[in-house]
Amino acid sequence: MGVESLLALQEAGGPLEGRRRSMRRAFRLLDVLDDLKVALIDGMLRPDQIRSLSLAIAEQRATTGDPALEAVLDEIETRAAVELAKLEVLGLPS
């Protein structure tokens, strides 16, 4: 087997690599949601935290093919947009 073949296999990763990446993105999304929960409880929610949630959702959405997961992501994304709009109306700094 040539070096090119080995490099191609390494880039593609094993059968579990895609699952690992999905798990990392999912845990990142859960971490962002947890940070938002703490900020809400403390009364210290910042617009950049909501933007971070939107980015995490976009990363997760790029790989999902599950309609149920898509529906949940849609709901989270909509709620994040509403909360961000509320903060912008209040004139809070980004």
Secondary structure, DSSP 8 states (H G I E B T S, - for coil): --HHHHHHHHHH--TTHHHHHHHHHHHHHHHHHHHHHHHHHHT---HHHHHHHHHHHHHHHTT---HHHHHHHHHHHHHHHHHHHHHHHHT---
